[in-house]
């Protein structure tokens, strides 16, 4: 895939097939891997977005293109760039700062 991917890009990704309780279907996801990886390697690390709001830990509230949802940090995963359907846009600064803070907590910082 010739598209250059950057951290905090929001992509439409195809996550199927899945196993068990993994988050499914084609959905938006936020790229969280560093650009040194994103620009030179496949896979990239993403946090899937969901519009199903749940009151559970490690779900960061995000609004993207006017739609309220959550970044499912508990479902973080590496995907091959072949799973990318298209780029949808870029996460807003205050949303990626909040997600970045939640990622630090998730990984024990």
KABEL-V175800 format. One record per residue. RES is the residue in one small letter. PSI is psi in whole degrees, 0 to 359 (NA if undefined). Layout:
BEGIN
res:RES psi:PSI
res:RES psi:PSI
END
This chain:
BEGIN
res:x psi:130
res:x psi:354
res:x psi:132
res:x psi:129
res:x psi:135
res:x psi:155
res:x psi:140
res:x psi:5
res:x psi:146
res:x psi:122
res:x psi:152
res:x psi:120
res:x psi:147
res:x psi:110
res:x psi:1
res:x psi:145
res:x psi:155
res:x psi:171
res:x psi:138
res:x psi:233
res:x psi:14
res:x psi:146
res:x psi:138
res:x psi:178
res:x psi:179
res:x psi:123
res:x psi:164
res:x psi:150
res:x psi:152
res:x psi:131
res:x psi:125
res:x psi:352
res:x psi:154
res:x psi:153
res:x psi:334
res:x psi:325
res:x psi:312
res:x psi:324
res:x psi:343
res:x psi:348
res:x psi:160
res:x psi:122
res:x psi:173
res:x psi:158
res:x psi:130
res:x psi:157
res:x psi:116
res:x psi:149
res:x psi:147
res:x psi:145
res:x psi:353
res:x psi:104
res:x psi:128
res:x psi:147
res:x psi:73
res:x psi:159
res:x psi:152
res:x psi:39
res:x psi:107
res:x psi:127
res:x psi:128
res:x psi:141
res:x psi:123
res:x psi:124
res:x psi:42
res:x psi:1
res:x psi:127
res:x psi:137
res:x psi:196
res:x psi:142
res:x psi:119
res:x psi:81
res:x psi:329
res:x psi:352
res:x psi:21
res:x psi:142
res:x psi:158
res:x psi:134
res:x psi:148
res:x psi:147
res:x psi:343
res:x psi:341
res:x psi:349
res:x psi:125
res:x psi:311
res:x psi:163
res:x psi:134
res:x psi:337
res:x psi:203
res:x psi:140
res:x psi:141
res:x psi:152
res:x psi:314
res:x psi:331
res:x psi:318
res:x psi:331
res:x psi:318
res:x psi:317
res:x psi:318
res:x psi:317
res:x psi:316
res:x psi:326
res:x psi:319
res:x psi:318
res:x psi:316
res:x psi:319
res:x psi:11
res:x psi:26
res:x psi:NA
END
